[in-house]
């Protein structure tokens, strides 16, 4: 098939976690012989911030990590949909897209577009910004791909779409894999962005305080950390590494003994079953993972076997101490988690799911 995708960015993952999944999906589709074109806005927020943060260094790193992948940058007021969609069998549109682009694509599909058109939702805005999401005109779309069962239910119950398929994220195991690193530089690493105060208290409770109390060597990587957050880390003796290009995550994981997952509050409170990409990354890289609480209602992992859950900050402290003092247990946890990823949660698995949806749509 010729597949066309409209996403925020494939070139940049600056505060854009979905880039991991997108890159993996495009790679796998290419390996299966499909032709994929990814369109991204010319001056997208993530891309602009990446250039401001690191210049062309990150772009060169992306090219080395993903040879052959590229994004076609466009200006919405100059976008020729007849040309962009010529010969397409399937078109995917990410929810981080301009409302006008979504409207125009829907109209193009209604006016004789010979392809199938799907909207891809990978965010919590269906519950945190219902006005913005309900404003998308999906009347010309053939359906929605939702990365959690709860999001699927929201689209159906609110009448935003008539057909919605569950399509979880997964790991690109070509890039996210265990790497040998003979020397560990620290005990625990957390990779995550501070964001919009959606988990500031949780970061303190489940990472900063346990690391401080255990006198561990810890490091944080991520962006959008305000001064008070940086001060909090410094006072606890925790290093701050700034932005880490997503494809560098496996190398960093290989140099630490364990990692943690701290989900954002909207996912914990309103969207159970959606862990975001971070646990997939950690388990694929074979590093022991301890997570703050979230409800795995979609049955992605097995608690106690793939990863550990901590009820609160004190429990996180106990779990960290246990893994650091028992390397065999830590190794077993990591190996089981990676086996689960390879068996159920790779981008190849998700591509097969997508192709099954295509057959259902008559492609």
Backbone torsions as a table, in degrees:
resi	resn	phi	psi	omega
1	UNK	NA	156.5	165.2
2	UNK	-99.3	121.9	-175.8
3	UNK	-117.9	133.6	178.4
4	UNK	-117.3	133.0	-179.1
5	UNK	-124.6	137.2	173.0
6	UNK	-114.5	107.2	-176.9
7	UNK	-130.6	165.9	-178.8
8	UNK	-63.2	-44.2	175.8
9	UNK	-170.5	140.3	167.0
10	UNK	-103.3	-22.9	-177.6
11	UNK	-78.6	-30.4	-174.8
12	UNK	-121.0	139.6	172.7
13	UNK	-118.6	19.3	179.0
14	UNK	-65.8	110.8	-176.9
15	UNK	53.8	34.2	-174.4
16	UNK	-140.5	75.5	-174.9
17	UNK	-63.0	-24.3	-178.9
18	UNK	-68.8	-12.9	178.6
19	UNK	-59.9	-36.8	179.0
20	UNK	-56.0	-53.5	-177.3
21	UNK	-64.6	-43.5	179.3
22	UNK	-58.5	-47.9	-179.8
23	UNK	-60.8	-41.4	179.6
24	UNK	-66.5	-41.4	179.4
25	UNK	-64.2	-45.5	-179.8
26	UNK	-63.3	-41.1	178.0
27	UNK	-60.6	-47.5	-177.9
28	UNK	-65.9	-40.1	177.2
29	UNK	-61.3	-41.1	177.3
30	UNK	-63.0	-40.6	179.4
31	UNK	-62.3	-28.6	179.5
32	UNK	-87.9	2.6	174.8
33	UNK	96.0	5.8	178.8
34	UNK	-85.3	151.6	177.6
35	UNK	-100.8	121.7	-174.2
36	UNK	-122.7	131.5	173.3
37	UNK	-118.9	125.7	180.0
38	UNK	-110.0	119.9	176.6
39	UNK	-97.8	137.3	174.7
40	UNK	-139.1	146.4	-177.7
41	UNK	-60.2	143.6	-173.4
42	UNK	-58.6	-42.5	-178.2
43	UNK	-119.6	50.4	-179.6
44	UNK	-61.2	152.6	-175.6
45	UNK	-59.5	-47.7	-178.0
46	UNK	-65.7	-45.0	-179.2
47	UNK	-62.1	-44.4	-179.3
48	UNK	-63.6	-41.3	179.2
49	UNK	-68.8	-35.2	177.2
50	UNK	-62.1	-45.2	179.5
51	UNK	-64.5	-39.0	179.1
52	UNK	-65.8	-33.7	-176.2
53	UNK	-79.3	-40.5	-171.6
54	UNK	-137.3	2.9	-179.7
55	UNK	65.2	-141.9	-177.0
56	UNK	-84.9	-4.1	-177.2
57	UNK	-60.3	-45.6	-179.2
58	UNK	-65.7	-36.5	178.0
59	UNK	-63.2	-41.7	178.4
60	UNK	-66.5	-37.7	176.1
61	UNK	-64.0	-41.0	176.9
62	UNK	-59.4	-44.4	-179.0
63	UNK	-63.2	-35.0	177.6
64	UNK	-71.8	-39.5	-177.6
65	UNK	-74.7	-32.2	-176.3
66	UNK	-129.5	68.0	-178.9
67	UNK	-59.4	130.2	178.4
68	UNK	94.2	-17.8	177.4
69	UNK	-80.9	142.1	177.9
70	UNK	-155.2	161.6	175.8
71	UNK	-116.2	141.6	176.1
72	UNK	-96.9	109.8	-174.7
73	UNK	-85.4	143.0	-175.0
74	UNK	-141.0	159.2	168.7
75	UNK	-108.1	129.0	-173.3
76	UNK	-58.1	-39.4	-177.2
77	UNK	-73.1	-9.4	179.1
78	UNK	-114.8	3.6	-174.1
79	UNK	-74.7	122.5	177.8
80	UNK	-97.3	100.8	-175.7
81	UNK	-68.4	-32.5	177.3
82	UNK	-58.8	-42.2	179.5
83	UNK	-73.7	-44.5	-175.8
84	UNK	-64.0	-32.9	-174.1
85	UNK	-102.6	6.6	-178.6
86	UNK	-61.2	121.6	177.4
87	UNK	81.7	2.0	-177.5
88	UNK	-73.8	141.6	173.0
89	UNK	-101.9	-29.4	-177.9
90	UNK	-140.1	136.6	177.6
91	UNK	-128.3	126.0	176.9
92	UNK	-112.2	138.4	-178.0
93	UNK	-129.1	120.1	-178.1
94	UNK	-76.9	148.5	-176.9
95	UNK	-69.4	-12.5	175.2
96	UNK	-88.4	45.0	-178.8
97	UNK	-115.9	154.8	179.3
98	UNK	-62.7	139.2	179.8
99	UNK	-57.9	-36.9	-179.3
100	UNK	-67.2	-38.7	176.7
101	UNK	-61.1	-45.0	-179.6
102	UNK	-62.3	-42.7	178.6
103	UNK	-62.2	-45.8	-178.4
104	UNK	-64.4	-39.6	178.1
105	UNK	-65.3	-40.2	177.5
106	UNK	-62.6	-42.0	177.9
107	UNK	-64.5	-40.1	179.3
108	UNK	-62.7	-40.8	179.0
109	UNK	-65.5	-42.0	180.0
110	UNK	-64.1	-33.6	-174.7
111	UNK	-89.0	34.4	171.7
112	UNK	103.0	10.8	177.5
113	UNK	-62.0	124.2	-175.3
114	UNK	-87.1	26.7	-178.4
115	UNK	-119.9	174.5	171.5
116	UNK	-104.2	139.4	-172.1
117	UNK	-120.8	120.7	-177.3
118	UNK	-125.4	141.2	176.5
119	UNK	-98.1	136.1	-175.0
120	UNK	-117.7	112.4	-177.2
121	UNK	-104.8	118.0	-179.1
122	UNK	-130.4	41.0	-175.9
123	UNK	-147.0	172.8	-179.8
124	UNK	-95.7	9.9	-175.0
125	UNK	-67.4	-17.4	177.4
126	UNK	-62.7	-21.5	176.2
127	UNK	-113.1	-23.6	-177.2
128	UNK	-98.7	-16.1	178.5
129	UNK	-147.5	62.9	-174.7
130	UNK	-59.8	-34.0	-179.4
131	UNK	-61.7	-44.6	-179.7
132	UNK	-66.0	-39.0	-177.2
133	UNK	-73.6	-39.2	-179.9
134	UNK	-69.2	-17.7	179.9
135	UNK	-77.5	-13.4	175.6
136	UNK	-69.1	130.3	177.6
137	UNK	-90.4	100.9	-178.6
138	UNK	-103.2	16.2	-175.7
139	UNK	-63.7	-24.5	179.0
140	UNK	-94.5	2.2	-177.6
141	UNK	-89.5	151.8	178.8
142	UNK	-85.2	-11.5	178.3
143	UNK	161.7	-174.7	-175.2
144	UNK	-130.5	140.5	169.4
145	UNK	-101.7	119.2	-177.1
146	UNK	-114.6	134.5	-175.6
147	UNK	-91.3	30.5	173.5
148	UNK	-172.1	146.9	-177.9
149	UNK	-62.8	-36.0	-180.0
150	UNK	-64.6	-40.0	177.5
151	UNK	-64.8	-39.7	176.4
152	UNK	-57.4	-45.6	-179.9
153	UNK	-61.6	-38.2	-179.2
154	UNK	-63.4	-46.1	179.9
155	UNK	-61.2	-41.7	-178.3
156	UNK	-72.3	-44.3	-175.9
157	UNK	-69.1	-31.6	-179.4
158	UNK	-91.6	-0.7	176.8
159	UNK	73.6	20.5	179.5
160	UNK	-73.0	-25.9	179.4
161	UNK	-154.8	154.3	179.9
162	UNK	-95.1	-26.6	179.8
163	UNK	-126.5	124.8	-179.1
164	UNK	-138.4	128.2	179.0
165	UNK	-110.0	144.3	175.2
166	UNK	-79.6	125.0	-178.5
167	UNK	-143.2	87.7	-178.7
168	UNK	-68.6	157.2	170.1
169	UNK	-70.7	171.8	-179.5
170	UNK	-161.8	176.5	-174.3
171	UNK	-94.1	139.4	170.9
172	UNK	-86.2	92.2	-171.7
173	UNK	-76.6	-5.0	171.5
174	UNK	-69.8	-32.2	-178.8
175	UNK	-104.2	-41.0	-176.6
176	UNK	-94.3	100.0	-176.1
177	UNK	-152.3	161.4	178.2
178	UNK	-65.2	136.3	176.3
179	UNK	-119.1	143.5	178.2
180	UNK	-76.0	129.8	174.8
181	UNK	-144.3	100.8	-173.5
182	UNK	-62.2	-28.8	-176.1
183	UNK	-114.2	120.6	174.4
184	UNK	-83.2	136.4	-179.7
185	UNK	-99.9	-7.6	-179.0
186	UNK	-165.4	174.1	-178.3
187	UNK	-88.3	-51.3	-172.9
188	UNK	-138.0	139.8	178.1
189	UNK	-128.4	141.3	171.6
190	UNK	-122.7	129.9	178.4
191	UNK	-114.7	112.6	-177.7
192	UNK	-179.2	153.1	-178.6
193	UNK	-91.5	149.6	179.0
194	UNK	-65.5	-45.3	176.0
195	UNK	76.4	-150.2	-172.5
196	UNK	-103.9	49.9	178.2
197	UNK	61.6	28.4	-178.6
198	UNK	-85.3	-10.0	179.2
199	UNK	-155.0	25.7	-176.2
200	UNK	-60.8	-43.6	178.7
201	UNK	-66.6	-37.8	179.9
202	UNK	-66.1	-37.1	177.4
203	UNK	-62.0	-41.5	178.3
204	UNK	-64.2	-47.8	-174.1
205	UNK	-70.5	-42.9	-170.4
206	UNK	-97.9	-6.4	177.6
207	UNK	-130.9	-59.4	-172.3
208	UNK	-60.4	-52.2	-175.5
209	UNK	-68.6	-44.0	176.0
210	UNK	-59.9	-41.4	178.9
211	UNK	-64.1	-41.4	-179.7
212	UNK	-65.6	-46.5	-176.8
213	UNK	-66.3	-33.1	-179.2
214	UNK	-88.2	-3.7	-178.9
215	UNK	56.8	43.9	-180.0
216	UNK	-87.6	159.5	172.3
217	UNK	-91.3	107.0	-175.7
218	UNK	-123.1	152.4	179.5
219	UNK	-138.4	145.2	176.1
220	UNK	-119.1	138.3	172.0
221	UNK	-122.7	138.7	177.9
222	UNK	160.3	179.7	-177.3
223	UNK	-125.0	171.7	176.3
224	UNK	64.8	38.6	175.2
225	UNK	-91.2	115.9	178.3
226	UNK	-71.3	169.6	-177.0
227	UNK	-57.9	-39.6	-178.8
228	UNK	-66.0	-31.4	177.1
229	UNK	-70.6	-42.0	177.8
230	UNK	-63.3	-37.1	178.0
231	UNK	-66.5	-40.2	177.7
232	UNK	-59.2	-44.6	179.0
233	UNK	-64.2	-45.5	-178.0
234	UNK	-61.5	-42.3	-179.5
235	UNK	-64.4	-26.3	178.9
236	UNK	-91.1	0.6	-179.5
237	UNK	75.0	24.4	-178.4
238	UNK	-99.4	131.4	179.2
239	UNK	-76.1	153.6	177.7
240	UNK	-124.8	120.0	-175.6
241	UNK	-99.0	-0.3	179.8
242	UNK	72.3	-156.0	-177.3
243	UNK	-71.2	136.2	176.8
244	UNK	-120.6	114.9	175.1
245	UNK	-53.6	137.7	-171.5
246	UNK	-56.0	-37.7	-177.8
247	UNK	-72.3	-7.3	175.4
248	UNK	-91.1	-6.2	-177.3
249	UNK	-58.3	-45.4	180.0
250	UNK	-57.5	-39.1	179.6
251	UNK	-63.8	-41.9	179.2
252	UNK	-66.9	-45.2	179.1
253	UNK	-56.9	-36.1	-176.6
254	UNK	-66.2	-14.7	-175.2
255	UNK	-103.3	3.8	178.3
256	UNK	-125.8	160.5	-173.7
257	UNK	-90.0	-22.3	175.7
258	UNK	-162.2	166.7	177.1
259	UNK	-137.7	171.5	-179.9
260	UNK	-129.2	160.9	173.1
261	UNK	-123.3	129.9	179.9
262	UNK	-127.0	94.3	-177.4
263	UNK	-68.1	152.7	175.7
264	UNK	-70.9	149.5	-174.0
265	UNK	-56.7	-41.2	-179.4
266	UNK	-58.6	-34.3	178.7
267	UNK	-70.9	-39.1	-179.2
268	UNK	-67.6	-44.2	-171.3
269	UNK	-87.1	-34.1	-171.5
270	UNK	-122.7	-18.7	-175.3
271	UNK	-129.8	66.1	178.9
272	UNK	-62.2	151.7	177.9
273	UNK	94.2	-2.8	-177.3
274	UNK	-117.7	105.0	-177.8
275	UNK	-88.7	-5.7	-167.9
276	UNK	65.7	-177.4	-170.4
277	UNK	-74.6	-20.9	-168.9
278	UNK	-58.9	-48.2	178.2
279	UNK	-61.8	-36.1	176.9
280	UNK	-59.9	-41.8	180.0
281	UNK	-63.2	-48.9	-176.2
282	UNK	-63.3	-48.2	-177.9
283	UNK	-65.4	-37.0	178.1
284	UNK	-63.9	-30.9	-178.3
285	UNK	-87.0	-2.2	175.1
286	UNK	70.9	37.3	176.4
287	UNK	-111.8	136.3	177.8
288	UNK	-58.3	137.4	-174.0
289	UNK	-125.9	130.9	172.0
290	UNK	-118.7	129.5	-174.3
291	UNK	-114.5	142.7	165.0
292	UNK	-64.5	163.6	-172.1
293	UNK	-64.2	137.3	164.9
294	UNK	-156.3	152.9	-174.9
295	UNK	-93.2	114.8	-179.6
296	UNK	-84.9	64.3	-175.2
297	UNK	-69.2	-18.7	178.6
298	UNK	-91.7	1.8	173.3
299	UNK	64.7	44.1	-178.4
300	UNK	-78.0	-41.1	-173.6
301	UNK	-130.2	171.3	176.5
302	UNK	-114.3	110.6	179.1
303	UNK	-62.6	138.0	-178.0
304	UNK	88.7	-17.2	179.2
305	UNK	-116.1	-47.1	178.3
306	UNK	-88.8	-37.6	-178.4
307	UNK	-154.4	165.2	176.2
308	UNK	-107.1	149.2	174.9
309	UNK	-111.0	140.9	176.1
310	UNK	-111.9	128.2	-177.1
311	UNK	-70.1	-37.0	-178.4
312	UNK	-154.9	-174.1	-175.7
313	UNK	-62.1	-40.1	179.4
314	UNK	-66.7	-37.2	177.3
315	UNK	-68.2	-37.1	175.5
316	UNK	-59.8	-42.3	177.9
317	UNK	-59.2	-44.6	179.7
318	UNK	-64.8	-42.0	-179.3
319	UNK	-65.8	-42.1	177.3
320	UNK	-60.1	-48.7	-178.7
321	UNK	-59.7	-43.2	-178.6
322	UNK	-60.5	-46.1	-178.6
323	UNK	-68.2	-39.0	-179.1
324	UNK	-69.7	-28.7	-179.7
325	UNK	-89.5	-11.6	-177.6
326	UNK	-129.5	80.5	-177.1
327	UNK	-58.6	-33.0	-179.9
328	UNK	-66.2	-42.1	177.4
329	UNK	-64.1	-41.6	179.2
330	UNK	-62.4	-41.7	179.8
331	UNK	-65.1	-42.0	179.2
332	UNK	-63.4	-40.6	177.8
333	UNK	-61.9	-46.7	-178.5
334	UNK	-63.5	-41.7	-179.0
335	UNK	-67.3	-38.7	179.1
336	UNK	-67.3	-41.1	179.0
337	UNK	-62.5	-43.1	179.3
338	UNK	-66.7	-38.5	178.3
339	UNK	-61.1	-37.9	178.0
340	UNK	-64.9	-41.7	176.8
341	UNK	-59.5	-49.1	-176.8
342	UNK	-65.0	-29.4	-177.9
343	UNK	-83.1	-27.3	-169.0
344	UNK	-137.9	-22.1	-165.2
345	UNK	-132.1	51.5	172.6
346	UNK	-105.8	163.4	177.1
347	UNK	-62.8	-28.0	174.9
348	UNK	-64.0	-40.9	175.7
349	UNK	-58.2	-44.8	-177.0
350	UNK	-69.5	-32.9	176.1
351	UNK	-65.0	-41.1	177.1
352	UNK	-61.9	-37.9	176.2
353	UNK	-64.0	-42.0	179.1
354	UNK	-63.3	-41.8	-179.7
355	UNK	-67.0	-32.0	175.1
356	UNK	-66.1	-38.3	175.3
357	UNK	-63.5	-40.8	177.8
358	UNK	-59.5	-43.0	178.4
359	UNK	-63.1	-39.3	178.1
360	UNK	-62.4	-31.9	179.6
361	UNK	-85.0	0.9	176.3
362	UNK	88.8	12.0	176.4
363	UNK	-80.1	NA	NA
